[in-house]
């Protein structure tokens, strides 16, 4: 039975799905487009507003870098209700956004895709209302517009925020709703036609209207002219443009010289297909979206002239919207809150015998190979016709099964030597077993060295068969040797074993060798390669070279993924190609660069099989697995380079200029920024990355590290869609390095770097520390100066205090002595009065004694007071009154009215003597006839003066007192000493008023 393998070249499809869980917030997409830098822009309704709001929905824009979604604020539409919208391109660094409103005309906005600024195109938005409909199209690098009014076509060009009318032409008659069909471009002309109305024009490259389309411009095979109702599609073959019109199945060729559309006979092949196909700019590829039932199929084609060939197809939901960055290389499908991203790549790896476990391969002829499987027989493969066919082996005209073959030998006479578990067969070219060249064997593993075939049972026992002698014998003492795989350098036999290390046999004797640097049970595959010698692989991804002289292993290669290596071969440039449990690996001998090819590259099954690695004489390589056989040219495969470059897509940190945390995602900022500064109070930042180019982002990882200046740190790993965050950075200068690596740990593009300065906290800066030192020095100096000053003051105060204490003690002693002396004098006067019989003398002595007691009373008050400068006059008055109450037996009522004023000592003494004389005079001269004598004494301070008043109610007889008397003299003297104003009034009793300062 003849089977077909996959077509060549194979189209590899990778798919990623995103939803709100991944940051995709749009639930009803209006439109999507890629900008020139590889970012996807999506316009649509916010899913969150759809969930919770009835009526108007929030419209948002999202940008997608292939892994992370970023929101962009919609321009202010001043409460106009948006019903639809779409993007279209403008040159390299910009997009136009056209928004359609429910109750107003559409508006146009220009988006600078580098700065993310969105600006209204006022030149379009403020057009006269006579302009109704517009449609955009591209001519070279210019964005053109066709605008219609009810009367005319207008040709215009958009330049940034400006709009310029290039040409216009009136309709044959006014059209109320001049809607436009899809605009069709050719190399030299642009065809524009109204929808439903027979009005159309041709424009040249400069946007000038060259003519109106008329019915005579369209000619069918019968020579009939007609005006098409609909221009379906156009495409180019060899720079000639063809169109599908109305229901015609043949194409119409456009003649740019005569501006005629002429039907070409016998061109109806694939009519339905090409009529609706979307082509790339070069008309080399196309895709078609066909509704099947409850889903749609998007089919991709190689457009080879009039014969499109399908390359791949995917199934999507009906009514989905699509966008692509590079036609035929990628596709984005949007439906509801789901965004599906597809990547397409031509594989240079063919896969044969899918689903079958492959064991060994040999070449039969130029394009024909024989391949053995484990349990599904033996096949022939034709690499030119891409066919595979199962072989029928016969013995005595009966078909026999052939399984578990470990090797195949195509002999010079075109016979084939092959084995199964129990037999070693030789067949002719028609796969008929030659009985006399076949025999029973022990074991499955086989290898041929010259005319001897060695076999090995996996449970032990190694045997050999001499083809010339037709003799099959066991090699003694090999019962415990369990062979994994054989190899030979042409004369000597080598093998890896289960537990005995490496088996080595020559000239009838064998040895086994174990090694200190690798466990025997880890050894897996073995092969002899001319430029490498004997290579031995392990279960954990190591390859050693075996030195048969020194009986040692030297490490040659270690797989980054530690995947088991089950096959080794070299290409024509002596580079190693490895069949592993993690895909196909190449190791460049000179550069040691490693390449790993996996499912994304067309490897159908990653887990390789032993015995199934083979290189044909032309240098093509076969590598088998448990589910298929890979076939490739290593020169073509190794030239596949990852045309991609990692970039920062956002950098977030506290922006001191804006005084807030900001996520910077504009390409211009990200392209220009080389250094960021982190203020001391916000020492953290984050970044996101993406790889732009033809690559499956699911197969990418990011290695990153943040190294302080002068110190390299360890690399960490992140994955697409993840943000890297650094917080609580110590002050210093850092460098963030990020590199993208493939699934095989191969570096993609260049390493990107960002310099990060984490500013010191102000109290750790040199200037603050210097200021602090100066402040501390100044403070210490000031305190020391203050201390010295205080010490001086303390010393002075202590001296002054001591002097004051001495002075106080002296004053106390003086007052005490004066008081004592005055009391002694008073006492002597009292004795003199007692001993004198002269009454006049007694009276005079009594007066003197009272005066002395008055003065002594002052000194007594001073002695008992803490203040030697002032005293309470009231207290002294009380002492004088007490004296006179004792001296004179007649009871006198004293009325005192004093404030709390204190008198200086120089005022208190004369005033006390004056009062003493007044009281003495009252007792002696005023109360002789008064039954209830009263004395009133007032003393208050008013402003800066003291006011003293003395009154009695006696009958004071002036003639009884002479002004020349001692008492009056003393009163006058004391008044003079006080510098007061003394007034005496005798009109009603006795009244004395004294005012002094």
Secondary structure by P-SEA (a helix, b strand, c coil): cccccccccbbbbbbbbbcccccccccccccccccccbbbbbbccccccccccccbbbbbbbbbcccbbbbbbccccccccccccccccccccbbbbbbbbccccbbbbbbcccccbbbbccccccccccccbbbbbbcccbbbbbbbcccbbbbbcccccbbbbcccccccccccccccccccccccbbbbbccccccccccccccccccccccccccccccbbbbbcccccccccccccccccccccbbbbbcccccbbbbbcccccccccccccccccccccbbbbbbcccccccccccccccbbbbcbbbbbcccccccccccccbbbbbcccbbbbbbbbbbccccccccccccccccccccbbbbbccccccccccccccbbbbbbbbcccbbbbbccccccccccccbbbbbccccccccccccccccccccccccccccccccbbbbbbccbbbbbbcccccbbbbccccccbbbccccccccccccccccccbbbbccccbbbbbbcccccccccbbbbbccccbbbbcccbbbbbbccccccccccccccccccccccccccccbbbbbccccbbbbcccccbbbbbcccccccccccccccccccccbbbbbbcccbbbbbcaaaaaaccccbbbbbccccccccccccccccccaaaaacccbbbbccccccccbbbbbccccccccbbbbbbbbcccbbbbbbbbcccbbbbbccccbbbbbbbbbbbccccccccbbbbbbbbbcccccccaaaaaaaaaaaaaaaaaaaaaaaaaaaaaaaaaaaaaaaaaaaaaaaaaaaaaaaaaaaaaaaaaaaaaacccaaaaaaaaaaaaaaaaaaaaaaaaaaccccccccaaaaaaaaaaaaaaacccbbbbbbbbccccccaaaaaaaaaaaaaaaaaaaccccccccbbbbbbbbbbcccbbbbbbbbcccccccccccccaaaaaaaaaaaaacbbbbbbccccbbbbbbcc
